[in-house]
Amino acid sequence: MSFRGSYTVCVTAFDEAGAVDLAAMRAYTDWQIAEGSHGLVPLGSTGEFLSLTREERGQVAEAVIGQAAGRVPVLIGTAAEWTDEAIRLSQDAERLGADGVMLVPPYYSSPTEDELFTHFRRVAEAISIPVMLYNNPFTANVDLTAPLVARLSEIDNIVAIKDTSKNVHRVTELIEQCGDRLTVFAGYYPWESYRCGAEGYSSVMANISPRLSAEMFTETRDGDEAKGREIYVKCLPLINALAGDLYVSATKAAMRMIGRPMGDPRPPRLPLPQARQDELRRILDDLGLLATA
C-alpha cells in the first residue's frame, strides 16, 4: 500500500472522568473520513500515546481501525523506549488490521545511529506491514539524518517518513538519498514541503479542519498550485497556533470550539491557558470554523 495525502494525526478522546472514550473515537473517525481525510494516524504525539496504558492503546487502535473499515489507510503509532515493547505494540497493530505503523525513535535514551538503525530494523523485521519513520528531534532528542534514513530505506517495509525537523531542505535531501524507496510526509510547513516533493502531510490542523488540510494537498500536488498556496496561507495562523509546547492542549481546545469536544488532555498537561484560548478563538472565527450556537 502506498501512502499519500493529508493524514490526520489523531487526538485521543477522553470523557469527563478522563477515561478513553471509544464511542467518541468511532464518531470522530467517521467524521474525518466524511470530511475528506486521506488517512488516519492514531496514537502519535498528538494522540498522547505516552499517557495511555498498553491496554488503552490497543483499544484506541481497534476502535479506529474497525470504524475506518478499510475506507482510508490507518497507521498506528507504536513508539516505545524499549525495542521489545515497540515490537509487541507493532505486532498488536498488525493483528488488529492496521495498514502500517508509525515509529518515533526512543525518546529518552538518546541512542546512537547504530542503535537507532538496529531498533528500527528489528521492529520492521518483526512485522509484515509498512513502517513510517517519524523524525521529531525536538521531543525525541535525536535527529534521523538523511544518510541514516537512506540506510533504513533499504529495509523492505520501511516505506515512508514523517519529518518534523522544520527544515524544508531535509525533504530534498531525503528524496535525493532515498529515491523512490521512501515517501516523505511533512510534519511542518506542508506547502513548501509539497513543492520540494513531499507526497503527504501528517497534519495536526486536520483534527480541526480535515477538509481544508486535504484540499491544500490536492490542489498543490494534483490541481491548482496557486489555489493550494492560498489555502495554506489562510490556514497558517491555525497551523502555527497548534504548534509549540502546548500543541495537544491547543488542539483539544480548538476541537471544543468547533463543536467537536474530545475531552481535556491527561496530566501533566493542563487545558490551554485562557489568553491562548482567546487567540485561538479569533483564528477559528477568521476561518469560519467556530461552532454556532
Secondary structure, DSSP 8 states (H G I E B T S, - for coil): ----EEEEE----B-TTS-B-HHHHHHHHHHHHHTT-SEEE-SSTTTTGGGS-HHHHHHHHHHHHHHHTTSS-BEEE---SSHHHHHHHHHHHHHHT-SEEEE---SSS---HHHHHHHHHHHHHT-SS-EEEEE-HHHHS----HHHHHHHTTSTTEEEEEE-SS-THHHHHHHHHHGGG-EEEESS-HHHHHHHT--EEEESGGGT-HHHHHHHHHHHHHS-HHHHHHHHHHHHHHHHHT-STTHHHHHHHHHHHTT-------TT-----HHHHHHHHHHHHHTT-S---
